[in-house]
Amino acid sequence: MMKKRCFIPFLTLVLLLAGSLLFENTKASGKENTGIENSDESLSQLIIIFSEDRGALNRKYNVESSPEYFERFEQFYSDWSSRLEAIDFDALPHEEKVDYKLLQNLINSSAYFLEAERRTFESIRHWLPDVESIMELVNERRIGLKPDGQSVAQSMHNWKLQVEELMQEMRNQEVMLRHETIALDDALSELQSGISYIHDFYMGYDIEYTWWADRAYEALDEAFEEYRDFVSGNYDASAEQMDESGIVGNPIGAEEIARRIEFEMISYSAEELIEIAEHQFAKIEVEMRRISNALGYGDDWHAALEHAKQRAVPVGEKPELILRLHHESVDFLNEHDLITIPDLVEETWRMGMMSPQRQRVNPFFTGGEQITISYPTNTMEHDEKLMSMRGNNPHFNRATVHHELIPGHHLQGFMTRRYSTHRGIFSTPFWGEGWALYWELLLWDLGFAETLEDEIGMLFWRSHRYARIIFSLNYHLGNWTPQQSIDYLVERVGHEYANAEAEVRRSFAGSYDPMYQVAYMIGGMQFYALYKDLVDTGIMTAKEYHDIVLKSGRMPVRMVKSIVTEEELQRDDIEEWDFADYIW
């Protein structure tokens, strides 16, 4: 269908990191034919050790904007890369080969992003007070050395003067870019916290420190706050806005997108993913026109979509609708024997309401053990109330309640907290959101929609997820502006304008990973392709497939394929997977 690129891990990058320290081999004792010839640990145990070691170091070196942090973690990832290299991969059992590949990929990606963070730190370091002297006192505080109170007070006074000088220098310079101000504010916040740890440790406990440093610390902390407040607004939003939307984002570019796709073990390029999404979107429009004609609206499927939006439940009755849809989805799963649902999963879910403020950013549901509902409140403006009701009508909800609860995020979280817990560090939205989205695809195939309006609602969400791939990747490739993305969601998908704007704003101007919006449908397509391969062909039942996935833990979906098919794995590459060839 399309030209693919073979996935090759970035092991070489890790091995070239500064200060590499080779892992010292130790003799195995009583460990036979595991491949770990120099260790008593299984791969699952090594993953736990890796996770705990990394956590311990993060707690010790908790000021990330410092040379010591970057140097220590460069060393850490280099050590672990060497440790993996010492393992006889070919002698590992299949499940441990999977764990090896997962840990290898995590080390490579972590080292890559660490280096990117270091470059960012170096780019804004000029605007920080004396990091070395701050970190010297932070380290003395960590091991409890008695400070020279007068000397510490003098250091704090000097840092205060530096902060004031930096702020004055910045006032005389051209404004920064928004992403630079975010990075600088984060770094200042971490240094400020490090100094706060010093003060809280000695204040009131060490009389000399308390007498000398109390006021010096307060003045320094006030200077930090003033500087951070200035930094956070020291950019020209109008100059950075790509259009009239008012959204200021940070497109990451084609090279960075390609790297992130590769860390997800996906062999398609960004352009190919867009092409796949557009191809599938066109198929959905054919279906929408079919339903529109059946409802009497001809080929005007936007009119049919409007018909579904107008069928909102009366004010105050939304929670009961969610409860009914939940019971219908669980009954459907049980009737078709699709997945194991432990009794405690059904017992422990609960419901919450989303605040009006949060609905401005997330106009739909969120889920997990608690499903949080978006619906209008008395404090909203009249137009906001109507848009919220229209965008959260019962037919749209039919594809989202099971996504958030069972078999989606609630069941998913319940199982992964109990099975293969060592794989939690490999979590990715392509697995997390992809699993929940996959059920929208499968339940459509199995006839979960009861009415034509339900079909419209389910297809609306499917088109929404394809649109996410199209607009987010085009934005990060530099092809689209935020306003083009908003207009696309309104005109092509049928979103309410406010909902489309909120969707784009949180995608580009918030804390979302650039690949997060892509992950829903692409991850869902991967799970769906495996279902077609394994269940439709009779290799295993639907329940067997779904139970294996949840009990195997979180990971890039490409490695789920390795588990359920027991494919032969290689240490340093992975076979490409044309999962998009299976999709309806």
Salt bridges, closest charged atoms under 4 A:
GLU68 OE2 - ARG142 NH1 2.76
GLU71 OE2 - ARG118 NH2 3.97
GLU74 OE2 - ARG118 NH1 2.88
GLU95 OE1 - ARG423 NH2 2.76
ASP99 OD2 - HIS422 NE2 3.26
ASP99 OD1 - ARG423 NE 2.70
GLU122 OE2 - ARG125 NH1 3.57
GLU132 OE2 - ARG125 NH2 2.07
GLU164 OE2 - LYS160 NZ 2.79
GLU169 OE2 - HIS126 NE2 2.88
ASP185 OD1 - ARG228 NE 2.84
ASP206 OD2 - LYS146 NZ 2.78
GLU218 OE1 - ARG215 NH1 3.59
GLU256 OE2 - ARG260 NE 2.96
GLU285 OE2 - ARG492 NE 2.81
GLU287 OE1 - ARG290 NH2 3.01
GLU306 OE2 - ARG390 NH1 2.31
GLU328 OE2 - ARG324 NH1 2.88
GLU328 OE1 - ARG398 NH1 2.76
ASP337 OD1 - LYS543 NZ 2.62
GLU346 OE1 - HIS326 NE2 3.02
GLU346 OE2 - HIS327 ND1 3.96
GLU369 OE1 - ARG350 NH1 2.86
GLU384 OE2 - ARG360 NH1 2.89
GLU433 OE1 - HIS403 NE2 3.66
GLU433 OE1 - HIS409 NE2 2.96
GLU440 OE2 - HIS403 ND1 2.81
GLU440 OE1 - ARG465 NH1 2.89
GLU450 OE2 - ARG398 NH2 3.55
GLU453 OE2 - HIS307 NE2 2.80
GLU453 OE2 - ARG311 NH1 3.98
ASP454 OD1 - HIS395 ND1 2.86
ASP454 OD2 - ARG398 NE 3.56
GLU455 OE1 - ARG290 NH2 2.99
GLU496 OE2 - LYS309 NZ 2.95
GLU496 OE2 - ARG390 NH2 2.47
GLU501 OE2 - ARG505 NH2 3.49
GLU503 OE2 - HIS464 NE2 3.81
GLU503 OE2 - ARG468 NE 2.51
GLU503 OE1 - ARG506 NH2 3.35
ASP513 OD2 - ARG260 NH1 3.00
ASP536 OD2 - LYS532 NZ 2.71
GLU567 OE2 - ARG558 NH1 2.57
GLU568 OE2 - LYS97 NZ 3.06
ASP578 OD1 - LYS4 NZ 3.42
